[in-house]
Amino acid sequence: MRLFGDVFTVFPHIKDVDDRCTKYLSKERKPNTPIHRRSSRYIFCIDTTKIILFYTFAPIGDPDAVRLWQRSLCESLGLKGRIIISRHGINGTVGGPLAAVKKYVRTTREYGAFKNIDFKWSDGDIEDFPRLVIRVRDEIVTFGVSDEIQVDENGIIGGGKHLSPTQVHELLQERGEEVVFFDGRNAYEAAIGKFKNAVVPDVETTPGFVAELETGKYDHLKDKPIITYCTGGIRCEVLSMVMKNRGFKEVYQMAGGVVRYGEKFKDAGLWEGSLYIFDKRMNMEFSDEAKTIGVCQLCESPASKYYNCTNIQCRKLTLACDECVEDNERVTCSKCTPVNSLG
């Protein structure tokens, strides 16, 4: 007998089993918990909800066919989330009951191009994703360099060397202060968490990186060992290639991104703060020892979580502390605050 979740109850196969099950479920079961029937017994399980973050770069001959297959698979399993597919590969975040997510992982890996996907797991709630969105685009992460990207069965051609979290520390021990951490995320993400002394480019969206690099601001780094990093690794796959194509000689990328580093070292390494994530959770910490490096945009107190501005014509992300959120019915960004009083 397999236990899928946190709690289970086995009812013997008796005449009124359905009535007893209904009464039990109405009192104890979470909504939409699956009922598993095995031979002469009913097995009830309250599934733990899990979220997976994943990507892979590999040639996709028919992205639209893969989109239809992925939609059918996710819908059949009751999963929600966001998946982007292109001729370069797949990039997604989906969530749902543990058993369903496990089946999704097994089935997705059966497709040859996806057999080596590194799925990153975390706890979450199905409500973290309001719906299922699966789209085909020119790039699975939008830098605006679709024609520059070339992939084979091993991933992006010409990208930076992958370093595991342990190898990152080994490089630092070998090269010392010469090593530069280069943040491959948007500046607002780095405002709540980043690597110590990292270079944080002044960009608000991923497509802004190419123009930012071509300004010449970072030319003094072209001969230094550079470790690029991002949330789960995908942005640095492209960023490291873009940097090498623009004259940066020694570029590395953190394998698995900040997620894998945090799993390995928690908050005892070189990471400081919270990790911004793209679902309703907005951020996550790796331990109770996480520092708060962000600053509330409303009162300048320490803060680590973003909220959407409640002005429906704005919706700009606003970094706010718990006190400001508790004291005000509406959280508005600094631009909208004079118009929409928080009092």
N, C-alpha and C positions, 0 to 999 in steps of 0.2 A: 504494500500500500504506500502510495506516494503522498507526502504532505506538500501542498503547493503554497500554503500561506502561514499565517500566524496562529490560527485557531482551526481545529477541525472536530467534527463530531460524527461518529458512525452509528447509524441506526440499523438494527437487525432487520432482515427482510420479513415484515409482518404485514397483516392485512391492512391496517390503518396507517402504514408508513407515510403516505402522502400527507395525511392530516397532521401527523406529528411533525413532519418536516416543515410544513407550512407554518405551524405555530412556532417552531424553533427559529426559523428564518425571520419571521416577523419581529421577534424579540431581539435576536442576537446578530443577525446578518447585516452587513453593509449592503447598500443598494447595488444591484447588478452583479453580486457575487455569483460566480458560476456554480452549478450543481454538477458534480461528477458522479456518474453511476457506473459501478463496477460489479459485474455478475449479480450476486444476490445481496449486495449492500449498496447503500447510498453514502457517498462521501461528500461532506460539505467543507468547503475551505474558504476562508476569507483571504483573498490574495493580497499580498504586498504589492503596492504599485511601484514600478521601476521606470526610470527614464534612461535611454541610451543615446549617446552622442557618437556619430560615426562618419567616416568618409573614406573614399579611396579614389586614387587617380588611376584609370585604366581605360583603354579604348572601348567605346560603346558604339557599335555599328548602327543601332536603331534606338535612340533615346526615347522616342515616343512609345515604342513597344514596352520598354522597361518601365516607363511611367504607368502604363495601363496595368502591367503586372503588379507593380508595387501598390497601386491603389487597391486592386482587388485583394491582395494579400492583407494589407492593413485593415481594410473594411471587414474582411472575414474574421479578423482577430479582435476587432473593436479597438484598434489603436488610433491615437491622435498624434498630431505633430506636424512637422514641416520637412519635406524632402525636395531637394533640387537635383536634377539630372541633366547632364550635358554629354557631348561626345567625348569629354575628358574624364567622366566618372560620375560619382554620386556623393551627395553631402546631405546628412539628415540628422534630425533629433525627433525621436518618437517616444511615447510613453503609454503605459497601460498596465494591466495585471501581470504579475511576474510570469505566470505560465504562458500567457499570450506573447510577451516580449521574447521569452526564450524560443518559442516556436518561430517567431519572426526572424530571429538571428540564425537559427538552423536553416530555415528555408532560403533566406537571402544568400547565405554562404554557398548554397548549392549551385548558384549561377557562377560560372567560371571566373568572370572578371571580378567577382566580389568575394572570392574564397578566402582572401587574406585580410579582410576588413578587421580593423582593431575597434571593437565596440567598447566604449567607455560607459560604465554603469554608475548610476546614482539614484538615491531615493527621491521620491517626488509624489505628486498627486495628479490624477488624471485631469483635474481641472486646471493644471498648469498649461494645458493646451486646449483651447476652446474648440478646435476643429482640426480636420485633416486637410493639409494643403500639399499637393505634389505637382511640381511644375518642371517643364523643360526650358532651359536657358542656354545662352552661349557659353557661360562659365558656371561652375558649381560654387565658386566664390568670386565675386565680381570685382576684379581689378581693372577691367577695361583693356585687357591684353590677350583676348581670345586667340588671335592669330599668332601670338608669340609663344603660346603654350603648346608643347609637344609631349605626348605621353606614350609609353609602351607598357608592357605587362609588369614592369618594375616601378611604374609611377612616372612622375614628371622627369623629363630629360633636362639635365643641366641645373638642377636644384642644389641647395646646400647639403652638406653631409649631415645625416641624422645623428644626434647625440642623445643617449639615454640620460635620465637625471643623474645617475652616477658618473657618467662620462663628462657631463657638464662640470661637475666638481673636480674631476681629474684634470680637465683642461685649465680650470682656474688655478689649481695647485701648480701646474706646469708653467703657465704663462702669466699668472698674477694679474696685476692691475692693467696689463695690456689688453685683456679681454673686455669686450664691450657687449652688454646686453642691449638688444634693439627691439623695442616693443612693436609687434606687428598688428596691434589693435587700435581702435579709435581712442582719441585722447580722453574721452569721458570714461572709458573703461579703466584706464590707468589711474584715474583720479581716486579710485577706491582700492586699488591693489596693483602692485608691480614688483619687479625684481629690484633689489637695492642698486641704486645709482644707474638705473637703466636710462637709455636715451628714449624719450617719448616724442615721436613726431607729432606735429601740430596738424592732425587730420581729424575730421569729424565722420568721414565715411571711408570705406576701403578703397573705392576708386581714386581717392585723393592721394594715395601713396606714390603713384608713379610721378605725378607732377611735383610732389614734395621732394622726392629724391632728385629730380632733375633741376631743382633750384640751385644745387651746389652746396646747400647747407651742411651736408654730411660728407663732403669730399675728403675732409681731413681724416675720415675713418677708413678710407679705401684700402689702406695697407695694414689695418688692424684685424685681429681675429674677432669676428662678430657672431654672436649667438642670437638668432632671431627667435622670438617666441610669441605665441598667441594662446587662445583658450584651449583648443583641442589639437592644434597642429596644422590645420588645413591652410590657414592664411599664410603661414610661413613656408609651406610648400611652394606657393607661387611667389611670395615676397623674396625668398632667397634666390630664386631663379631671376627675378626682375633685377635684384641688386647685382648679381654676378654679370648679367648682361649689360650693366651700366658701369662696370669697372671696379666693383668691390671684389678684392682678390681672394679673401679667406672668409667665406660665409658658411655658418653652420645653422642648423635648425633643431629646436628642442623637440625630440620625438614624443608625440602624444601631448605636446603643449603643457600649459600650466596644470591641467588636470592630472596628468601622469606624474609631474613633479610633486604636486601636492599630496598625491597618494603615497609617494615614496617618503617624503621628508616632512609632511604636514607643515607646521609653522616653525620648525626647528632648522630650516635651511635659509635660503637667500630670498625667498618670497615674503613680501610684506603686504598685509591687508586682506581684502575680500576679492573674490573672483566674480566679475560681472558675467551673467549668463542671460541668454536670449529666450526666456520664457517668463511666466508670471512670477516665478521666484525672484527674479532680478539679480540675485547675488547668492553666493555660497561661501562658507568658510571651511577650512580643512581641519580645524580643531578649536577647542575653547580658548586656545592661546593666541588666536588671531588678533593682530593689531588693527586698530581703526585709524586709517590714514586719511580718509576723506573728510571734507569739511562741508557742513550743512550750508546750502546756498541761501537759506532764509535767516539763520541766526549765527552762523559760523562756529557752531559746536561740532564735535566729532560726529561723523555720519558715514554709513556704509551702504545705504540702500537708496535706489532711485525710485521715483514715482512719476507717472505721467501727469503733466500739468492738467488740472481739471477744466481749464478753458478749452472747450471742444474745438475752437478754432486754432488752437496752438498744439497741445499734447506733447510739448517738449519735455524731455526727461529732466527731472529735478531731483537733485541730491538733497535729502531731508533727514533730519535726526528724528528719533522716536518722539521726543517732546513736542516738536512742531507738528508732527502728524497727529498726535493725541489732542493737542490744544486747538486744532483748527479743523473744521469740517471739510475744508477744501485746501488742497496743496497746489499752489500755482507757482510757476517759475518766476524768477526775479523780474523778467520783462512784464509779466502779466499782473504781478502783485499790486502795483499801484492802482490798477483798474479793478481787480477782484480782491477786495480786502479779505485778509485771513481772519479778521477778528470776529 
